[in-house]
Amino acid sequence: MSSGFNTDVRVGDQVYHVQTEDRGPSHPIIDTAVYQHGRVLHRRSSSYDHLTLSVELNEEALRHRVEEQHKAVIDDLRSGALAAELATAIEKANQASGIKMELLNPGSWLAGGRVTLDVKVLRRADQQAQSGAHVEAAIEGALTDTRYATTSDDDGHARIEFPLPPLGKGDLALVILARADAGKDEMRFTMRSKQKAPPANP
């Protein structure tokens, strides 16, 4: 009969879920995984295949081995022995998931000399709203380098409004940036400056 343990472990301000289970007679492996927000950050497996024919391996002895491995991983968590590995795993997971933006009003964001940006910020992993993202916008190539910022709400929505600044003569672009713990994203929209008509010949 397979056995297992589940424990929530708090380390500082972080909470990890540790799950250890015996895969059963057909797969004689004791497997421990450390989860955070549903993501596996650390895994430890040990085989007891060499003991399957031993008379010493009974249900109580196997449960003891499972419990010992479970406790060992928890001890490593609390002592900081896994800190570097966990930090690397979290960074990789964030990079893999990340966030993305959608401009909800691409055809009407500029009207009457005023910029109005309705932006939606989503997590790439599950396509759910990303709240608390820092969103900022600027006109690249404007005579003044002014950035306008806000924070996405619980629905992942962010609205930024500002007057169109005086524009330079070079390349112009609307740039929107979003940053959150899960990652960052950038959108750029090229703007065409209106060419002044040449003066009429006298």
Secondary structure, DSSP 8 states (H G I E B T S, - for coil): ---EEEEEEEETTEEEEEEEEE--TTS-EEEEEEEETTEEEEEEEEE-GGGTT-TT--HHHHHHHHHHHHHHHHHHHHHTTTHHHHHHHHHHHHHHH-EEEEES-TTTSEETTEEEEEEEEEETTT--B-TT-EEEEEEETBSS---EEEE--TTSEEEEEEE---B-SS-EEEEEEEEETTEEEEEEEEE-----------
